[in-house]
Amino acid sequence: MKENIDDLTVFGGTPSFQEPLHVGRPNLGDRERLFERINDMLDRKWLSNNGPYVQELEQRISELIGVKHCIAMCNGTVALEIAIRSLELKGEVILPSFTFVATAHALQWQEITPVFCDIDPKTHTIDPACIEKMITPRTTGIIGVHLWGRPCDIVALEKIADTHHLKLLFDAAHGFGCSYKGRMLGSFGNAEVFSFHPTKFFNSCEGGAIVTNDDALAAKIRLMKNFGFSGYDNVIYIGTNGKMNEMSALMGLTNLESMADFIAVNYENYKSYQRGLDSLAGISLINYDQKEKCNYQYILLEIDESVTHVNRDQLVDILRAENILARRYFYPGCHRMEPYRSYFPNAGLMLPETERLVKRVLSFPTGTAVGPDEISKICQITRLAVQYGPEVKKRLSGYAANETTKSMVFEGFAV
Ligand SMILES: *Cc1c(COP(=O)(O)O)cnc(C)c1O
């Protein structure tokens, strides 16, 4: 245990961990079941094109969510693009800037203008009160993002969408296994989109899905994700290749069977962080509504620099030196990334809460790869850095200020 600040690796101590601790190591289900299914697939020689494992996964997910249609896709981004296209969104679409950049890219990719809206600082999701002032005659839809698995204010968004005749889509990339007013995320708005990327709570190596209760929309999406084929040699629509393959589907099916275990681990980790950071002034841990279902996949902290003195970036540097790879999700906000920052250089003026939040948040390691012992060490280091904040800050000024930014660029998002 490190007890004074000289023990911190940034000040010459030895790193707390030999191996890097990542924010999101994949949650993996039963290996034997996985190999059985792989053998089965190889015997059958059916690798893609709506195979039996894809059909089974779609069926299981529809049941789990309580939604009529689930269309499995090759990844969450293509699923978003197809959902956007199937809803015939065009012109301008309102979405939060505080999200993973794919939400914005999925619009811009098809030359639809993303209009960035501010968030509610308490929930980190799009603030309904800010949406109405962003609506113009060109607006066709709203995309809400259930960030960290915490649902958007869905009732308020539905009301705005109704009043202004806008389509309502949800990016539910973080929301698999979570509920809103007792109903699973995935069945709200015109459609919702999941990502099954390895960093997400539930993965299929790569993958995603569109879920909807709209029969006509589901039929259209099925055509679009398969080049518009409605039968042999009969193309009736413009389409692309959004199909999920059998390997991904069987990975998904296997992981789905362990979902309760993953949630239990994440929940225990969340509780460990709660205990470890309890009453540490200036640090607040993400709050999940215990009345709802939740996957507890994100251990998100907010740092109030006016209390801690050390700022978020310094804390990231301190933790990284210890081999704790905390991440600045989602820094710096989509509106400060290209091409958006060139297109809309003043977007930040409308996004005061986003601008404030992106400098305060960081994400801590969790998932099946960490347990109570690691978490207790992580919390101890955080405490040390924060409790001796003024001194740490003074000694750190000048310390490799560019180190974090540099490694962010090379690291990318995959872990
Ligand atoms: C991961 C993610 C996506 C993209 O999903 P992929 O499966 O990686 O393409 C979209 N939106 C959000 C909010 C995400 O976190």
Ligand as a Chemical Component Dictionary entry (heavy atoms), coordinates in Angstrom:
data_LIG
# 
_chem_comp.id                   LIG 
_chem_comp.type                 NON-POLYMER 
_chem_comp.pdbx_formal_charge   0 
_chem_comp.three_letter_code    LIG 
# 
loop_
_chem_comp_atom.comp_id 
_chem_comp_atom.atom_id 
_chem_comp_atom.alt_atom_id 
_chem_comp_atom.type_symbol 
_chem_comp_atom.charge 
_chem_comp_atom.model_Cartn_x 
_chem_comp_atom.model_Cartn_y 
_chem_comp_atom.model_Cartn_z 
_chem_comp_atom.pdbx_ordinal 
LIG C1 C1 C 0 -19.240 2.043  -29.127 1  
LIG C2 C2 C 0 -20.192 3.089  -29.475 2  
LIG C3 C3 C 0 -20.701 3.217  -30.780 3  
LIG C4 C4 C 0 -20.165 2.436  -31.945 4  
LIG O1 O1 O 0 -20.316 1.085  -31.870 5  
LIG P1 P1 P 0 -19.321 0.102  -32.692 6  
LIG O2 O2 O 0 -19.935 -1.236 -32.486 7  
LIG O3 O3 O 0 -17.973 0.238  -32.057 8  
LIG O4 O4 O 0 -19.329 0.525  -34.115 9  
LIG C5 C5 C 0 -21.680 4.176  -31.013 10 
LIG N1 N1 N 0 -22.125 4.961  -30.031 11 
LIG C6 C6 C 0 -21.645 4.905  -28.773 12 
LIG C7 C7 C 0 -22.201 5.803  -27.719 13 
LIG C8 C8 C 0 -20.640 3.973  -28.460 14 
LIG O5 O5 O 0 -20.142 3.938  -27.222 15 
# 
loop_
_chem_comp_bond.comp_id 
_chem_comp_bond.atom_id_1 
_chem_comp_bond.atom_id_2 
_chem_comp_bond.value_order 
_chem_comp_bond.pdbx_ordinal 
LIG C1 C2 SING 1  
LIG C2 C3 SING 2  
LIG C2 C8 DOUB 3  
LIG C3 C4 SING 4  
LIG C3 C5 DOUB 5  
LIG C4 O1 SING 6  
LIG O1 P1 SING 7  
LIG P1 O2 DOUB 8  
LIG P1 O3 SING 9  
LIG P1 O4 SING 10 
LIG C5 N1 SING 11 
LIG N1 C6 DOUB 12 
LIG C6 C7 SING 13 
LIG C6 C8 SING 14 
LIG C8 O5 SING 15 
# 
